[in-house]
Amino acid sequence: MGTKEQAGPHHAPLRITVDALSAGTLLHLHGELDIAALAVLAHEIDGIVAQPEPYVVLDLSELEFCDSTGLSGIISALKRVRAADGELALTGVHGRCARVLLRTGMDHVFPRYRNVGDAALALAEAPAFAPSPIKSKAGDRSLQGAGECRAGRPSGA
């Protein structure tokens, strides 16, 4: 479908390759996901949430860097996709991105899979996703619709 890039002053650009899945859209993220690249990810998500049944797989296997700002972009994408009655799953989570998810507790929020095929299959069976609210430390329901995936085989990290 296409590739988008955004480079910060000293960063490898974020490239997003977009492919169609039988049930949704696959976004391959390459490079660095940080504050300089958030607009590129947001732009891609804007296009997807405008479609009916916006199911998204974010493939992070070629993501070289993701800081807390990059994670906030992924969380924002999740919220926007779920607000449009869709679902977002992650695959290829590794390295620093996996550590950021683990340290923030967000590893329990995102459905994660070992590979794109497992994620695509789970999204094709989207009613099997059972969102449940996650409570913040303050006890409020700050991330409605977050939950665990019951379809497919979620990965560990």
C-alpha positions in Angstrom: 0.0 0.0 0.0 2.7 2.5 0.9 5.5 3.8 3.1 5.6 6.9 5.3 8.7 8.4 6.9 9.4 11.0 9.6 12.9 11.8 10.8 14.0 13.8 13.8 17.2 15.8 13.8 19.4 12.9 15.1 17.2 9.9 14.6 16.7 7.1 12.2 13.4 7.9 10.5 10.3 6.0 11.3 9.0 4.1 8.3 5.6 2.6 8.2 4.8 0.0 5.6 1.1 -0.6 5.2 -0.4 -3.9 4.0 -4.0 -5.2 3.9 -5.0 -8.2 5.9 -8.1 -10.3 5.3 -9.6 -8.6 8.4 -7.8 -5.3 8.9 -4.6 -3.5 8.3 -1.0 -4.4 9.0 1.4 -1.6 9.9 5.1 -2.6 9.9 7.0 0.0 11.9 10.7 0.3 11.0 13.2 2.6 12.7 12.5 4.7 15.8 9.2 5.6 17.4 9.7 8.7 19.5 8.3 12.2 19.7 9.6 13.1 16.2 7.6 10.2 14.7 4.3 10.4 16.5 2.6 12.4 13.7 3.4 9.7 11.1 1.8 6.9 13.3 -1.2 9.2 14.1 -1.7 9.9 10.4 -1.9 6.2 9.6 -4.3 5.5 12.4 -6.5 8.4 11.3 -6.9 6.7 7.9 -7.7 3.3 9.5 -10.3 4.5 12.1 -12.2 6.2 9.2 -12.9 2.7 7.8 -15.6 0.3 9.1 -14.3 -2.3 11.5 -10.8 -0.8 12.0 -8.7 -3.8 13.0 -5.0 -3.1 13.2 -1.9 -5.2 13.7 1.2 -3.2 14.6 4.3 -5.2 13.7 7.2 -3.9 15.9 9.7 -6.6 14.9 11.8 -4.0 13.0 11.4 -1.1 15.5 14.8 -0.2 16.7 13.8 2.3 19.4 10.7 3.1 21.4 10.7 5.4 24.4 7.9 6.4 26.7 6.7 9.0 24.2 6.5 6.3 21.5 4.6 4.1 23.9 2.1 7.0 24.4 1.6 7.0 20.6 0.8 3.3 20.6 -1.6 3.8 23.6 -3.3 6.7 21.7 -3.6 4.4 18.7 -5.2 1.7 20.8 -7.7 4.1 22.3 -8.7 5.6 19.0 -9.1 2.2 17.3 -11.2 0.9 20.2 -13.3 4.1 20.2 -14.1 3.3 16.6 -15.2 -0.2 17.6 -12.0 -1.9 16.3 -9.1 -3.6 17.9 -5.3 -3.3 17.8 -2.9 -6.1 18.4 0.9 -6.0 18.6 3.4 -8.5 17.2 7.2 -8.6 17.1 7.6 -6.8 20.5 11.2 -7.0 21.6 14.1 -5.1 23.2 13.5 -1.7 24.6 9.9 -1.6 23.5 9.2 -4.8 25.4 10.9 -3.4 28.5 8.9 -0.2 28.3 5.7 -2.1 28.0 6.7 -4.3 31.0 7.9 -1.5 33.3 4.7 0.5 32.7 2.4 -2.4 33.1 1.0 -1.9 29.6 2.1 -5.4 28.6 -1.2 -6.5 30.1 -3.2 -4.0 28.0 -2.2 -4.9 24.5 -3.1 -8.2 22.8 0.3 -9.5 21.7 1.2 -12.3 19.3 4.3 -14.2 18.2 3.8 -13.4 14.6 1.6 -11.5 12.1 -0.3 -14.6 11.1 -1.5 -15.3 14.7 -2.5 -11.7 15.2 -4.4 -11.6 11.9 -6.2 -14.7 12.8 -7.2 -13.3 16.2 -8.4 -10.1 14.6 -10.5 -12.0 12.1 -12.2 -13.5 15.1 -12.6 -10.1 16.8 -15.6 -11.0 18.9 -13.2 -13.3 20.8 -11.6 -10.2 22.2 -13.0 -9.4 25.6 -12.1 -5.9 26.6 -12.1 -5.0 30.3 -11.2 -1.7 32.0 -7.8 -1.3 33.5 -7.6 0.7 36.7 -4.9 3.3 37.4 -3.1 3.5 40.7 -5.6 6.2 41.7 -8.4 3.7 41.1 -10.2 5.4 38.2 -11.0 3.6 35.0 -8.5 5.6 32.9 -8.1 3.2 30.0 -11.6 1.9 29.1 -11.7 -1.0 26.8 -8.2 -2.3 27.6 -8.0 -6.0 28.3 -6.5 -9.3 27.5 -7.0 -11.3 24.3 -8.6 -14.7 24.5 -8.1 -15.6 20.8 -4.9 -17.0 19.4 -1.7 -17.3 21.3 -0.5 -14.1 22.9 3.3 -13.8 23.1 5.3 -13.2 26.3 7.4 -10.3 25.0 
